[in-house]
Amino acid sequence: MTTVEVFAPAKINLSLHVTGRRADGYHLLDSLVAFADTGDRLQITPGADLSLTVSGMFAEGVPQDARNLVWRAAEGAGWRGQIALEKSLPHGAGIGGGSSDAGALLNALAGQGVVFPHSLALSLGADVPVCMTASAARMQGIGEEISPVALPRLPALLVNPGVEVPTAAVFSALTSRDNAAMPVEVPLFDGVADCAGWLSAQRNDLEPAAIKVAPQIDRALSDLRRSRDALMARMSGSGSTCFALYPSMKAAHFAAYEIGAEHPDWWCVATELH
């Protein structure tokens, strides 16, 4: 038996426009997505039975059965074996932790010749298809329309104020579900400042609703926006993780030190998005 190790990067919604709602209840999105150099790790080993063990900083509370997207991805692909998941990303945090884990597993299984339906990824969740790409993309529809996007490497600080935000509660708190999409074309950016300037004119339509559910998000955004050299700041996904972009990794690390010192119980990670 061969053990394969795979990386599941954090997914960051640089923008997230809610543009409508289908008759079946699914929301239509228009989102620019990037991926971080920080994330979870999985080890998978083929075997007679399916099992999942979870370790790492954020292992507590993560299900180790069919409630876990990784388990459901393996089961949907008809694969059996041992999965060891190391959780370095907070859960319920708007950075696609579970979706990225499932996407990384499906990529690993495909690399080993396991054949599964193309529809499996989307059936697991709207973020799973884009997480399988693990590279910058525009995600539209309910997550099934994915277009690659060229982004510069973006020095960033990810901050989570230590609160889980249920996605359903945030969507329930939305006051408008029919908002403008992003511009038709995402431009080619001349560096991080150019990209941050364009992003500043975009939105995360879930941000006000998420702040109602978890007011701590507002404090995280305020601290990021006040940090030295921050170019822009926004919440990712349905929260509660927020991010800011900086002109350099040195500036991102300095902001991580300052905010981390003020809030030692927060998750603060300087990383590059791409």
ABEGO torsion letter per residue (X at the ends): XBBBBBBBBBBBBABBBBAEBBAAGBBBBBBBBBBBABEBBBBBBBBABBBBBBBEAAABGBBABAABAAAAAAAAAGBBEBBBBBBABBBGAGAGAAAAAAAAAAAAAAAAGBBBBAAAAAAAEAAAAAAAAGBBBBBBEAGABBBBBBBBBBBBBBBBAGBBBBAAAAAAABABABBBBBBABBBBBBEAAAAAAAAAABBBAAAAAAAAABAAAAAAAAAAAABBGBABBBBBEAOABBBBBBABAAAAAAAAAAAAAABAABBBBBBBBX
